[in-house]
Structure formats: C-alpha cells, structure tokens
C-alpha cells in the first residue's frame, strides 16, 4: 500500500552504495536523515529507495514538507484513505497527525518519507 509516492527518477544511475547504507541504517536504527544542500538528489534517493525496497514495507507514506500546508494536506489525504473519513479537511492538524501516528503504531513495516524539510517548524 503506497500512498501518493511520486514515481522514481527515470534516469537514476549509481548511488547503490547510498541506497544500501540507507537500507542498512533503517534496519538497524529505524530512521535515517538525508541531509545536504538543495539540488543534491536527496528526494531522488528517497524515491529510488522507496521503489527498490517497496516489497520490504506494508505501507509507504510520502509527505511533502515544503510548507506546513503541504504536510497537512498529505496527512488529510492519508486520513481520508486509511480511515474512510470525510471530515479530515475540517479536523485540527494536531488531531490528524495523532490519528495517523496511531495508525503507524499498528503497522509493522512502514516507511514514512518526509521530503523537503527545509524548515524544522513544519515538523
């Protein structure tokens, strides 16, 4: 079950070492942060990782965090699809995040990708 994960780059070449390191770190620690200047390919690596390892996870969630509004919008979409609720658009953001995080706790193998977190206040 993949939710709104963009398609991986068509011409993704190399970087297998980085993908392997990401995977190994996730297996060992449960989380990984890809940090670098803009335009260095962090999103492409995350997309390619999600594509190559999609069978490792029951669910993959992609949250664009360019702005608070884009992150909330993604969580609203997930709330509507996961909980079949029509009132996700009117729920306070904190309630939506709590609802989704509660769902994450019930999943055994999920991948959550927070893309373009340039401003920590979005989190």
MOPAC internal coordinates of N, CA, C and O (Angstrom, degrees):
PM7 1SCF
backbone

  N    0.0000 0     0.00 0     0.00 0    0    0    0
  C    1.4578 1     0.00 0     0.00 0    1    0    0
  C    1.5303 1   107.92 1     0.00 0    2    1    0
  O    1.2310 1   120.56 1   -74.53 1    3    2    1
  N    1.3068 1   116.54 1   105.47 1    3    2    1
  C    1.4638 1   121.12 1   178.29 1    5    3    2
  C    1.5148 1   108.65 1  -110.01 1    6    5    3
  O    1.2310 1   120.66 1   -48.17 1    7    6    5
  N    1.2974 1   116.35 1   131.83 1    7    6    5
  C    1.4530 1   121.38 1  -176.82 1    9    7    6
  C    1.5211 1   110.48 1  -109.71 1   10    9    7
  O    1.2310 1   120.68 1   -66.99 1   11   10    9
  N    1.2889 1   116.31 1   113.01 1   11   10    9
  C    1.4677 1   124.69 1   173.77 1   13   11   10
  C    1.5231 1   113.82 1    48.37 1   14   13   11
  O    1.2310 1   120.45 1  -144.64 1   15   14   13
  N    1.2966 1   116.75 1    35.36 1   15   14   13
  C    1.4668 1   119.47 1   176.32 1   17   15   14
  C    1.5222 1   107.52 1   -80.89 1   18   17   15
  O    1.2310 1   119.99 1   -58.08 1   19   18   17
  N    1.3275 1   117.63 1   121.92 1   19   18   17
  C    1.4682 1   119.33 1   178.28 1   21   19   18
  C    1.5270 1   110.79 1   -60.80 1   22   21   19
  O    1.2310 1   120.92 1   -19.14 1   23   22   21
  N    1.3099 1   115.86 1   160.86 1   23   22   21
  C    1.4627 1   120.20 1   177.77 1   25   23   22
  C    1.5253 1   109.23 1   -70.11 1   26   25   23
  O    1.2310 1   120.86 1   -34.25 1   27   26   25
  N    1.3349 1   115.97 1   145.75 1   27   26   25
  C    1.4700 1   118.59 1   179.08 1   29   27   26
  C    1.5222 1   110.70 1   -68.85 1   30   29   27
  O    1.2310 1   120.34 1   -19.73 1   31   30   29
  N    1.3092 1   116.96 1   160.27 1   31   30   29
  C    1.4627 1   120.66 1   178.86 1   33   31   30
  C    1.5335 1   110.56 1   -59.87 1   34   33   31
  O    1.2310 1   120.61 1   -39.64 1   35   34   33
  N    1.3175 1   116.43 1   140.36 1   35   34   33
  C    1.4631 1   121.10 1  -178.96 1   37   35   34
  C    1.5222 1   110.81 1   -68.93 1   38   37   35
  O    1.2310 1   120.46 1   140.23 1   39   38   37
  N    1.2965 1   116.73 1   -39.77 1   39   38   37
  C    1.4645 1   121.20 1  -174.61 1   41   39   38
  C    1.5225 1   111.60 1  -107.30 1   42   41   39
  O    1.2310 1   120.39 1  -130.87 1   43   42   41
  N    1.3200 1   116.87 1    49.13 1   43   42   41
  C    1.4589 1   120.51 1   177.45 1   45   43   42
  C    1.5267 1   107.62 1   -82.04 1   46   45   43
  O    1.2310 1   120.71 1   -65.57 1   47   46   45
  N    1.3110 1   116.25 1   114.43 1   47   46   45
  C    1.4626 1   120.97 1  -175.62 1   49   47   46
  C    1.5201 1   108.75 1  -124.94 1   50   49   47
  O    1.2310 1   121.52 1   -44.47 1   51   50   49
  N    1.3216 1   114.70 1   135.53 1   51   50   49
  C    1.4562 1   119.44 1   177.23 1   53   51   50
  C    1.5078 1   112.27 1    74.28 1   54   53   51
  O    1.2310 1   121.41 1    24.03 1   55   54   53
  N    1.2917 1   114.90 1  -155.97 1   55   54   53
  C    1.4565 1   123.97 1   179.67 1   57   55   54
  C    1.5256 1   113.30 1    62.40 1   58   57   55
  O    1.2310 1   120.41 1  -162.24 1   59   58   57
  N    1.3318 1   116.82 1    17.76 1   59   58   57
  C    1.4655 1   119.87 1   177.94 1   61   59   58
  C    1.5196 1   110.44 1   -59.88 1   62   61   59
  O    1.2310 1   120.50 1   144.84 1   63   62   61
  N    1.3318 1   116.65 1   -35.16 1   63   62   61
  C    1.4596 1   119.85 1   179.03 1   65   63   62
  C    1.5228 1   111.17 1   -62.25 1   66   65   63
  O    1.2310 1   120.51 1   140.32 1   67   66   65
  N    1.3340 1   116.63 1   -39.68 1   67   66   65
  C    1.4665 1   120.39 1   178.78 1   69   67   66
  C    1.5266 1   109.78 1   -68.08 1   70   69   67
  O    1.2310 1   120.11 1   136.42 1   71   70   69
  N    1.3291 1   117.39 1   -43.58 1   71   70   69
  C    1.4656 1   120.50 1   179.53 1   73   71   70
  C    1.5271 1   110.77 1   -61.09 1   74   73   71
  O    1.2310 1   120.45 1   138.48 1   75   74   73
  N    1.3225 1   116.75 1   -41.52 1   75   74   73
  C    1.4709 1   120.47 1   177.79 1   77   75   74
  C    1.5255 1   111.12 1   -64.62 1   78   77   75
  O    1.2310 1   120.17 1   138.60 1   79   78   77
  N    1.3356 1   117.27 1   -41.40 1   79   78   77
  C    1.4610 1   120.50 1   178.13 1   81   79   78
  C    1.5247 1   111.13 1   -63.87 1   82   81   79
  O    1.2310 1   120.67 1   137.94 1   83   82   81
  N    1.3338 1   116.32 1   -42.06 1   83   82   81
  C    1.4717 1   120.52 1   177.49 1   85   83   82
  C    1.5241 1   109.42 1   -59.36 1   86   85   83
  O    1.2310 1   120.59 1   131.49 1   87   86   85
  N    1.3243 1   116.47 1   -48.51 1   87   86   85
  C    1.4563 1   120.31 1  -177.93 1   89   87   86
  C    1.5312 1   111.21 1   -62.38 1   90   89   87
  O    1.2310 1   120.29 1   132.23 1   91   90   89
  N    1.3161 1   117.06 1   -47.77 1   91   90   89
  C    1.4621 1   120.53 1  -179.44 1   93   91   90
  C    1.5272 1   111.82 1   -61.49 1   94   93   91
  O    1.2310 1   120.76 1   139.91 1   95   94   93
  N    1.3266 1   116.14 1   -40.09 1   95   94   93
  C    1.4638 1   120.12 1   178.86 1   97   95   94
  C    1.5320 1   110.54 1   -66.28 1   98   97   95
  O    1.2310 1   120.34 1   138.67 1   99   98   97
  N    1.3204 1   116.95 1   -41.33 1   99   98   97
  C    1.4722 1   120.21 1   177.77 1  101   99   98
  C    1.5231 1   111.05 1   -62.67 1  102  101   99
  O    1.2310 1   120.47 1   137.41 1  103  102  101
  N    1.3084 1   116.70 1   -42.59 1  103  102  101
  C    1.4677 1   120.61 1   179.55 1  105  103  102
  C    1.5283 1   110.61 1   -62.82 1  106  105  103
  O    1.2310 1   120.63 1   137.21 1  107  106  105
  N    1.3227 1   116.41 1   -42.79 1  107  106  105
  C    1.4619 1   120.39 1  -176.04 1  109  107  106
  C    1.5273 1   113.31 1   -78.73 1  110  109  107
  O    1.2310 1   120.26 1   143.20 1  111  110  109
  N    1.3496 1   117.11 1   -36.80 1  111  110  109
  C    1.4637 1   120.06 1  -170.31 1  113  111  110
  C    1.5263 1   114.52 1  -119.41 1  114  113  111
  O    1.2310 1   119.66 1   165.59 1  115  114  113
  N    1.3127 1   118.26 1   -14.41 1  115  114  113
  C    1.4628 1   121.05 1   177.70 1  117  115  114
  C    1.5129 1   115.19 1    84.23 1  118  117  115
  O    1.2310 1   119.93 1   171.78 1  119  118  117
  N    1.3175 1   117.73 1    -8.22 1  119  118  117
  C    1.4629 1   120.52 1  -179.90 1  121  119  118
  C    1.5211 1   109.38 1  -153.74 1  122  121  119
  O    1.2310 1   121.44 1   -26.53 1  123  122  121
  N    1.3233 1   114.85 1   153.47 1  123  122  121
  C    1.4571 1   120.88 1   175.70 1  125  123  122
  C    1.5252 1   107.83 1  -149.80 1  126  125  123
  O    1.2310 1   121.09 1   -34.05 1  127  126  125
  N    1.3135 1   115.53 1   145.95 1  127  126  125
  C    1.4682 1   121.01 1   176.65 1  129  127  126
  C    1.5181 1   107.85 1  -119.37 1  130  129  127
  O    1.2310 1   121.04 1   -53.76 1  131  130  129
  N    1.3417 1   115.62 1   126.24 1  131  130  129
  C    1.4617 1   121.04 1   173.27 1  133  131  130
  C    1.5213 1   106.50 1   -98.37 1  134  133  131
  O    1.2310 1   120.70 1   -67.17 1  135  134  133
  N    1.3036 1   116.27 1   112.83 1  135  134  133
  C    1.4603 1   120.76 1  -176.67 1  137  135  134
  C    1.5156 1   109.99 1  -124.78 1  138  137  135
  O    1.2310 1   121.17 1   -50.14 1  139  138  137
  N    1.3181 1   115.38 1   129.86 1  139  138  137
  C    1.4642 1   122.86 1   176.13 1  141  139  138
  C    1.5236 1   107.35 1  -171.38 1  142  141  139
  O    1.2310 1   121.10 1    -6.43 1  143  142  141
  N    1.3191 1   115.50 1   173.57 1  143  142  141
  C    1.4577 1   119.78 1   176.44 1  145  143  142
  C    1.5240 1   109.74 1   -63.66 1  146  145  143
  O    1.2310 1   120.97 1   -20.79 1  147  146  145
  N    1.3305 1   115.74 1   159.21 1  147  146  145
  C    1.4498 1   120.93 1   176.46 1  149  147  146
  C    1.5166 1   111.44 1   -59.35 1  150  149  147
  O    1.2310 1   120.72 1   -35.50 1  151  150  149
  N    1.3284 1   116.23 1   144.50 1  151  150  149
  C    1.4509 1   121.14 1   177.32 1  153  151  150
  C    1.5184 1   114.96 1    85.19 1  154  153  151
  O    1.2310 1   120.22 1  -172.78 1  155  154  153
  N    1.3220 1   117.19 1     7.22 1  155  154  153
  C    1.4647 1   120.43 1  -177.85 1  157  155  154
  C    1.5329 1   112.89 1   -90.26 1  158  157  155
  O    1.2310 1   119.94 1   173.58 1  159  158  157
  N    1.3362 1   117.72 1    -6.42 1  159  158  157
  C    1.4573 1   120.45 1   175.77 1  161  159  158
  C    1.5184 1   115.83 1   100.98 1  162  161  159
  O    1.2310 1   119.96 1  -162.44 1  163  162  161
  N    1.3284 1   117.69 1    17.56 1  163  162  161
  C    1.4627 1   120.39 1  -179.74 1  165  163  162
  C    1.5220 1   111.59 1   -61.51 1  166  165  163
  O    1.2310 1   120.39 1   134.33 1  167  166  165
  N    1.3126 1   116.87 1   -45.67 1  167  166  165
  C    1.4773 1   120.63 1   179.80 1  169  167  166
  C    1.5198 1   110.46 1   -64.41 1  170  169  167
  O    1.2310 1   120.15 1   139.62 1  171  170  169
  N    1.3283 1   117.31 1   -40.38 1  171  170  169
  C    1.4672 1   120.98 1   178.60 1  173  171  170
  C    1.5205 1   111.11 1   -62.68 1  174  173  171
  O    1.2310 1   120.43 1   139.81 1  175  174  173
  N    1.3288 1   116.77 1   -40.19 1  175  174  173
  C    1.4653 1   120.32 1   177.80 1  177  175  174
  C    1.5278 1   109.81 1   -64.93 1  178  177  175
  O    1.2310 1   120.33 1   135.49 1  179  178  177
  N    1.3206 1   116.97 1   -44.51 1  179  178  177
  C    1.4670 1   120.20 1   179.64 1  181  179  178
  C    1.5278 1   111.10 1   -62.69 1  182  181  179
  O    1.2310 1   120.43 1   137.71 1  183  182  181
  N    1.3216 1   116.77 1   -42.29 1  183  182  181
  C    1.4703 1   120.60 1   178.39 1  185  183  182
  C    1.5222 1   111.34 1   -63.83 1  186  185  183
  O    1.2310 1   120.65 1   135.02 1  187  186  185
  N    1.3013 1   116.36 1   -44.98 1  187  186  185
  C    1.4644 1   120.09 1  -179.93 1  189  187  186
  C    1.5271 1   110.33 1   -65.95 1  190  189  187
  O    1.2310 1   120.45 1   140.41 1  191  190  189
  N    1.3214 1   116.75 1   -39.59 1  191  190  189
  C    1.4647 1   119.88 1   177.14 1  193  191  190
  C    1.5336 1   109.68 1   -60.65 1  194  193  191
  O    1.2310 1   120.39 1   131.84 1  195  194  193
  N    1.3237 1   116.86 1   -48.16 1  195  194  193
  C    1.4717 1   120.73 1   179.73 1  197  195  194
  C    1.5225 1   110.80 1   -58.55 1  198  197  195
  O    1.2310 1   120.39 1   141.35 1  199  198  197
  N    1.3131 1   116.85 1   -38.65 1  199  198  197
  C    1.4624 1   120.85 1   179.63 1  201  199  198
  C    1.5353 1   111.71 1   -70.07 1  202  201  199
  O    1.2310 1   120.45 1   131.38 1  203  202  201
  N    1.3119 1   116.75 1   -48.62 1  203  202  201
  C    1.4671 1   120.40 1  -176.37 1  205  203  202
  C    1.5296 1   112.95 1   -68.94 1  206  205  203
  O    1.2310 1   120.16 1   147.92 1  207  206  205
  N    1.3261 1   117.30 1   -32.08 1  207  206  205
  C    1.4573 1   120.95 1  -175.66 1  209  207  206
  C    1.5312 1   112.58 1  -108.98 1  210  209  207
  O    1.2310 1   119.92 1  -161.09 1  211  210  209
  N    1.3287 1   117.75 1    18.91 1  211  210  209
  C    1.4692 1   120.61 1  -175.82 1  213  211  210
  C    1.5256 1   113.34 1   -58.97 1  214  213  211
  O    1.2310 1   119.79 1   150.65 1  215  214  213
  N    1.3195 1   118.00 1   -29.35 1  215  214  213
  C    1.4676 1   120.30 1  -179.92 1  217  215  214
  C    1.5277 1   112.45 1   -78.59 1  218  217  215
  O    1.2310 1   120.34 1   172.23 1  219  218  217
  N    1.3148 1   116.96 1    -7.77 1  219  218  217
  C    1.4604 1   122.13 1   177.56 1  221  219  218
  C    1.5245 1   111.00 1   -79.73 1  222  221  219
  O    1.2310 1   120.67 1   158.81 1  223  222  221
  N    1.3370 1   116.33 1   -21.19 1  223  222  221
  C    1.4643 1   121.62 1  -172.71 1  225  223  222
  C    1.5226 1   111.28 1  -118.32 1  226  225  223
  O    1.2310 1   121.28 1   -33.36 1  227  226  225
  N    1.3262 1   115.16 1   146.64 1  227  226  225
  C    1.4663 1   120.46 1   174.00 1  229  227  226
  C    1.5240 1   110.28 1   -76.48 1  230  229  227
  O    1.2310 1   120.74 1   145.10 1  231  230  229
  N    1.3109 1   116.20 1   -34.90 1  231  230  229
  C    1.4624 1   121.91 1  -179.09 1  233  231  230
  C    1.5194 1   109.67 1  -142.82 1  234  233  231
  O    1.2310 1   121.29 1   -35.15 1  235  234  233
  N    1.3206 1   115.14 1   144.85 1  235  234  233
  C    1.4587 1   122.02 1   174.94 1  237  235  234
  C    1.5174 1   107.47 1  -127.30 1  238  237  235
  O    1.2310 1   120.77 1   -52.10 1  239  238  237
  N    1.3176 1   116.14 1   127.90 1  239  238  237
  C    1.4544 1   122.42 1  -178.60 1  241  239  238
  C    1.5219 1   109.14 1  -119.08 1  242  241  239
  O    1.2310 1   120.69 1   -52.41 1  243  242  241
  N    1.3183 1   116.28 1   127.59 1  243  242  241
  C    1.4610 1   123.01 1   179.16 1  245  243  242
  C    1.5206 1   107.74 1  -112.48 1  246  245  243
  O    1.2310 1   120.36 1   -59.52 1  247  246  245
  N    1.3197 1   116.91 1   120.48 1  247  246  245
  C    1.4578 1   121.29 1  -178.79 1  249  247  246
  C    1.5260 1   108.73 1  -120.41 1  250  249  247
  O    1.2310 1   120.38 1   -70.73 1  251  250  249
  N    1.3400 1   116.88 1   109.27 1  251  250  249
  C    1.4665 1   118.90 1   175.12 1  253  251  250
  C    1.5254 1   109.39 1   -73.35 1  254  253  251
  O    1.2310 1   120.43 1   -57.07 1  255  254  253
  N    1.3162 1   116.79 1   122.93 1  255  254  253
  C    1.4637 1   121.69 1  -175.15 1  257  255  254
  C    1.5175 1   112.17 1  -112.98 1  258  257  255
  O    1.2310 1   120.49 1  -149.46 1  259  258  257
  N    1.3289 1   116.66 1    30.54 1  259  258  257
  C    1.4649 1   120.37 1   177.37 1  261  259  258
  C    1.5218 1   109.96 1   -58.06 1  262  261  259
  O    1.2310 1   121.32 1   140.99 1  263  262  261
  N    1.3426 1   115.08 1   -39.01 1  263  262  261
  C    1.4630 1   121.93 1   179.48 1  265  263  262
  C    1.5249 1   108.20 1  -139.75 1  266  265  263
  O    1.2310 1   121.06 1   -15.72 1  267  266  265
  N    1.3169 1   115.58 1   164.28 1  267  266  265
  C    1.4652 1   120.12 1   174.80 1  269  267  266
  C    1.5268 1   109.21 1   -60.04 1  270  269  267
  O    1.2310 1   120.53 1   138.75 1  271  270  269
  N    1.3295 1   116.59 1   -41.25 1  271  270  269
  C    1.4710 1   120.73 1  -178.14 1  273  271  270
  C    1.5294 1   111.99 1   -61.99 1  274  273  271
  O    1.2310 1   120.11 1   140.14 1  275  274  273
  N    1.3367 1   117.40 1   -39.86 1  275  274  273
  C    1.4686 1   119.22 1  -179.61 1  277  275  274
  C    1.5268 1   110.90 1   -68.67 1  278  277  275
  O    1.2310 1   120.02 1   142.80 1  279  278  277
  N    1.3204 1   117.57 1   -37.20 1  279  278  277
  C    1.4664 1   120.84 1   178.28 1  281  279  278
  C    1.5289 1   110.26 1   -67.18 1  282  281  279
  O    1.2310 1   120.36 1   134.71 1  283  282  281
  N    1.3238 1   116.92 1   -45.29 1  283  282  281
  C    1.4669 1   120.47 1   179.21 1  285  283  282
  C    1.5195 1   110.43 1   -62.52 1  286  285  283
  O    1.2310 1   120.40 1   138.72 1  287  286  285
  N    1.3199 1   116.85 1   -41.28 1  287  286  285
  C    1.4635 1   120.75 1   178.99 1  289  287  286
  C    1.5254 1   111.09 1   -59.18 1  290  289  287
  O    1.2310 1   120.18 1   137.06 1  291  290  289
  N    1.3332 1   117.27 1   -42.94 1  291  290  289
  C    1.4690 1   120.58 1   178.70 1  293  291  290
  C    1.5229 1   110.54 1   -63.70 1  294  293  291
  O    1.2310 1   120.05 1   136.56 1  295  294  293
  N    1.3220 1   117.51 1   -43.44 1  295  294  293
  C    1.4602 1   120.32 1   178.97 1  297  295  294
  C    1.5303 1   111.12 1   -65.52 1  298  297  295
  O    1.2310 1   119.82 1   145.10 1  299  298  297
  N    1.3325 1   117.95 1   -34.90 1  299  298  297
  C    1.4671 1   120.59 1   175.45 1  301  299  298
  C    1.5258 1   111.10 1   -62.97 1  302  301  299
  O    1.2310 1   120.73 1   137.80 1  303  302  301
  N    1.3213 1   116.20 1   -42.20 1  303  302  301
  C    1.4704 1   120.56 1   177.71 1  305  303  302
  C    1.5218 1   109.95 1   -61.08 1  306  305  303
  O    1.2310 1   120.38 1   135.54 1  307  306  305
  N    1.3360 1   116.88 1   -44.46 1  307  306  305
  C    1.4601 1   120.54 1   179.62 1  309  307  306
  C    1.5210 1   110.95 1   -64.27 1  310  309  307
  O    1.2310 1   120.40 1   139.05 1  311  310  309
  N    1.3262 1   116.85 1   -40.95 1  311  310  309
  C    1.4745 1   120.02 1   179.11 1  313  311  310
  C    1.5252 1   110.65 1   -61.78 1  314  313  311
  O    1.2310 1   120.57 1   136.96 1  315  314  313
  N    1.3239 1   116.51 1   -43.04 1  315  314  313
  C    1.4757 1   119.94 1   179.05 1  317  315  314
  C    1.5262 1   111.03 1   -62.95 1  318  317  315
  O    1.2310 1   120.05 1   135.64 1  319  318  317
  N    1.3326 1   117.51 1   -44.36 1  319  318  317
  C    1.4606 1   119.49 1  -175.74 1  321  319  318
  C    1.5255 1   112.80 1   -78.34 1  322  321  319
  O    1.2310 1   119.72 1   143.02 1  323  322  321
  N    1.3201 1   118.15 1   -36.98 1  323  322  321
  C    1.4649 1   120.53 1  -177.66 1  325  323  322
  C    1.5235 1   112.87 1   -78.77 1  326  325  323
  O    1.2310 1   120.61 1   146.90 1  327  326  325
  N    1.3204 1   116.44 1   -33.10 1  327  326  325
  C    1.4574 1   120.03 1  -174.08 1  329  327  326
  C    1.5212 1   112.98 1  -115.12 1  330  329  327
  O    1.2310 1   120.98 1  -176.34 1  331  330  329
  N    1.3296 1   115.74 1     3.66 1  331  330  329
  C    1.4642 1   120.87 1   179.55 1  333  331  330
  C    1.5342 1   111.24 1    49.22 1  334  333  331
  O    1.2310 1   121.30 1  -136.26 1  335  334  333
  N    1.3096 1   115.12 1    43.74 1  335  334  333
  C    1.4507 1   120.33 1  -179.09 1  337  335  334
  C    1.5231 1   110.08 1  -108.92 1  338  337  335
  O    1.2310 1   121.05 1   -44.33 1  339  338  337
  N    1.3153 1   115.60 1   135.67 1  339  338  337
  C    1.4610 1   120.67 1   178.98 1  341  339  338
  C    1.5222 1   112.04 1   -91.60 1  342  341  339
  O    1.2310 1   120.20 1   168.23 1  343  342  341
  N    1.3348 1   117.23 1   -11.77 1  343  342  341
  C    1.4639 1   119.04 1  -176.02 1  345  343  342
  C    1.5258 1   113.52 1   -93.09 1  346  345  343
  O    1.2310 1   119.95 1  -166.05 1  347  346  345
  N    1.3338 1   117.71 1    13.95 1  347  346  345
  C    1.4712 1   120.71 1  -179.21 1  349  347  346
  C    1.5271 1   111.36 1   -61.83 1  350  349  347
  O    1.2310 1   120.38 1   149.01 1  351  350  349
  N    1.3225 1   116.88 1   -30.99 1  351  350  349
  C    1.4681 1   119.72 1  -178.48 1  353  351  350
  C    1.5280 1   112.35 1   -70.91 1  354  353  351
  O    1.2310 1   120.52 1   159.33 1  355  354  353
  N    1.3300 1   116.62 1   -20.67 1  355  354  353
  C    1.4675 1   119.35 1  -177.46 1  357  355  354
  C    1.5233 1   112.67 1  -105.96 1  358  357  355
  O    1.2310 1   120.52 1   174.57 1  359  358  357
  N    1.3252 1   116.61 1    -5.43 1  359  358  357
  C    1.4699 1   120.13 1   179.17 1  361  359  358
  C    1.5221 1   109.98 1   -75.34 1  362  361  359
  O    1.2310 1   120.11 1   -34.69 1  363  362  361
  N    1.3349 1   117.40 1   145.31 1  363  362  361
  C    1.4628 1   119.37 1   173.90 1  365  363  362
  C    1.5291 1   110.17 1   -61.11 1  366  365  363
  O    1.2310 1   120.44 1   -34.51 1  367  366  365
  N    1.3005 1   116.77 1   145.49 1  367  366  365
  C    1.4649 1   122.29 1  -177.14 1  369  367  366
  C    1.5264 1   111.59 1   -54.39 1  370  369  367
  O    1.2310 1   120.20 1   139.84 1  371  370  369
  N    1.3271 1   117.22 1   -40.16 1  371  370  369
  C    1.4644 1   120.44 1  -178.68 1  373  371  370
  C    1.5278 1   110.92 1   -61.56 1  374  373  371
  O    1.2310 1   120.37 1   141.27 1  375  374  373
  N    1.3426 1   116.90 1   -38.73 1  375  374  373
  C    1.4675 1   120.88 1   179.55 1  377  375  374
  C    1.5190 1   111.32 1   -67.19 1  378  377  375
  O    1.2310 1   120.87 1   141.03 1  379  378  377
  N    1.3207 1   115.94 1   -38.97 1  379  378  377
  C    1.4683 1   119.69 1   179.46 1  381  379  378
  C    1.5230 1   109.93 1   -64.95 1  382  381  379
  O    1.2310 1   120.61 1   134.37 1  383  382  381
  N    1.3217 1   116.43 1   -45.63 1  383  382  381
  C    1.4663 1   120.37 1  -179.59 1  385  383  382
  C    1.5294 1   109.73 1   -62.80 1  386  385  383
  O    1.2310 1   119.50 1   137.93 1  387  386  385
  N    1.3283 1   118.57 1   -42.07 1  387  386  385
  C    1.4675 1   121.48 1   178.02 1  389  387  386
  C    1.5290 1   110.59 1   -62.63 1  390  389  387
  O    1.2310 1   120.40 1   138.56 1  391  390  389
  N    1.3230 1   116.84 1   -41.44 1  391  390  389
  C    1.4612 1   121.39 1   179.13 1  393  391  390
  C    1.5223 1   110.73 1   -61.57 1  394  393  391
  O    1.2310 1   120.71 1   132.95 1  395  394  393
  N    1.3267 1   116.25 1   -47.05 1  395  394  393
  C    1.4646 1   120.98 1  -179.30 1  397  395  394
  C    1.5310 1   110.59 1   -67.41 1  398  397  395
  O    1.2310 1   119.84 1   136.56 1  399  398  397
  N    1.3131 1   117.90 1   -43.44 1  399  398  397
  C    1.4722 1   120.37 1   179.36 1  401  399  398
  C    1.5253 1   110.75 1   -63.28 1  402  401  399
  O    1.2310 1   120.16 1   145.11 1  403  402  401
  N    1.3145 1   117.29 1   -34.89 1  403  402  401
  C    1.4623 1   120.49 1   174.51 1  405  403  402
  C    1.5136 1   111.20 1   -62.86 1  406  405  403
  O    1.2310 1   120.63 1   141.48 1  407  406  405
  N    1.3220 1   116.40 1   -38.52 1  407  406  405
  C    1.4560 1   121.02 1   176.91 1  409  407  406
  C    1.5270 1   110.12 1   -65.67 1  410  409  407
  O    1.2310 1   120.15 1   137.44 1  411  410  409
  N    1.3275 1   117.33 1   -42.56 1  411  410  409
  C    1.4609 1   120.85 1   178.14 1  413  411  410
  C    1.5308 1   110.44 1   -56.69 1  414  413  411
  O    1.2310 1   120.52 1   140.27 1  415  414  413
  N    1.3252 1   116.61 1   -39.73 1  415  414  413
  C    1.4638 1   120.48 1  -178.80 1  417  415  414
  C    1.5271 1   111.70 1   -62.39 1  418  417  415
  O    1.2310 1   120.34 1   153.81 1  419  418  417
  N    1.3330 1   116.96 1   -26.19 1  419  418  417
  C    1.4660 1   119.90 1  -179.39 1  421  419  418
  C    1.5355 1   112.50 1   -88.74 1  422  421  419
  O    1.2310 1   120.22 1   169.39 1  423  422  421
  N    1.3141 1   117.18 1   -10.61 1  423  422  421
  C    1.4545 1   120.96 1   179.28 1  425  423  422
  C    1.5263 1   109.82 1   -89.81 1  426  425  423
  O    1.2310 1   120.68 1   -35.50 1  427  426  425
  N    1.2962 1   116.30 1   144.50 1  427  426  425
  C    1.4563 1   119.50 1  -179.31 1  429  427  426
  C    1.5190 1   112.11 1   -91.58 1  430  429  427
  O    1.2310 1   120.81 1   140.57 1  431  430  429
  N    1.3198 1   116.05 1   -39.43 1  431  430  429
  C    1.4670 1   120.02 1  -175.97 1  433  431  430
  C    1.5224 1   108.37 1  -132.34 1  434  433  431
  O    1.2310 1   120.49 1   -83.09 1  435  434  433
  N    1.3064 1   116.66 1    96.91 1  435  434  433
  C    1.4587 1   120.07 1   177.41 1  437  435  434
  C    1.5200 1   109.39 1  -133.77 1  438  437  435
  O    1.2310 1   121.80 1   -24.06 1  439  438  437
  N    1.3241 1   114.15 1   155.94 1  439  438  437
  C    1.4555 1   121.32 1   177.45 1  441  439  438
  C    1.5177 1   107.31 1  -123.20 1  442  441  439
  O    1.2310 1   120.39 1   -57.66 1  443  442  441
  N    1.3047 1   116.87 1   122.34 1  443  442  441
  C    1.4584 1   122.91 1   177.24 1  445  443  442
  C    1.5191 1   107.36 1  -111.95 1  446  445  443
  O    1.2310 1   121.10 1   -60.56 1  447  446  445
  N    1.3325 1   115.50 1   119.44 1  447  446  445
  C    1.4675 1   120.95 1   179.57 1  449  447  446
  C    1.5195 1   107.94 1  -112.25 1  450  449  447
  O    1.2310 1   120.85 1   -62.34 1  451  450  449
  N    1.3198 1   115.99 1   117.66 1  451  450  449
  C    1.4576 1   122.75 1   174.86 1  453  451  450
  C    1.5198 1   106.11 1  -100.35 1  454  453  451
  O    1.2310 1   120.51 1   -74.07 1  455  454  453
  N    1.3194 1   116.63 1   105.93 1  455  454  453
  C    1.4595 1   121.32 1  -172.73 1  457  455  454
  C    1.5248 1   111.37 1   -98.14 1  458  457  455
  O    1.2310 1   121.36 1   -39.65 1  459  458  457
  N    1.3015 1   115.01 1   140.35 1  459  458  457
  C    1.4776 1   123.01 1   175.55 1  461  459  458
  C    1.5264 1   112.62 1    62.19 1  462  461  459
  O    1.2310 1   120.66 1  -130.59 1  463  462  461
  N    1.3118 1   116.35 1    49.41 1  463  462  461
  C    1.4640 1   120.50 1   175.34 1  465  463  462
  C    1.5179 1   107.35 1   -85.66 1  466  465  463
  O    1.2310 1   120.96 1   -98.78 1  467  466  465
  N    1.3100 1   115.76 1    81.22 1  467  466  465
  C    1.4586 1   120.56 1   179.83 1  469  467  466
  C    1.5282 1   111.31 1   -86.54 1  470  469  467
  O    1.2310 1   120.88 1   157.07 1  471  470  469
  N    1.3189 1   115.93 1   -22.93 1  471  470  469
  C    1.4480 1   122.63 1  -177.91 1  473  471  470
  C    1.5274 1   107.69 1  -124.32 1  474  473  471
  O    1.2310 1   120.24 1   -66.54 1  475  474  473
  N    1.3243 1   117.14 1   113.46 1  475  474  473
  C    1.4585 1   121.08 1  -176.45 1  477  475  474
  C    1.5230 1   112.94 1   -62.40 1  478  477  475
  O    1.2310 1   119.49 1   160.78 1  479  478  477
  N    1.3193 1   118.58 1   -19.22 1  479  478  477
  C    1.4618 1   120.21 1   179.71 1  481  479  478
  C    1.5239 1   111.42 1   -67.68 1  482  481  479
  O    1.2310 1   120.22 1   162.35 1  483  482  481
  N    1.3360 1   117.18 1   -17.65 1  483  482  481
  C    1.4666 1   120.42 1   176.63 1  485  483  482
  C    1.5206 1   109.73 1   -64.52 1  486  485  483
  O    1.2310 1   120.99 1   147.08 1  487  486  485
  N    1.3321 1   115.72 1   -32.92 1  487  486  485
  C    1.4626 1   120.10 1  -179.78 1  489  487  486
  C    1.5025 1   110.35 1   -75.28 1  490  489  487
  O    1.2310 1   120.10 1   180.00 1  491  490  489

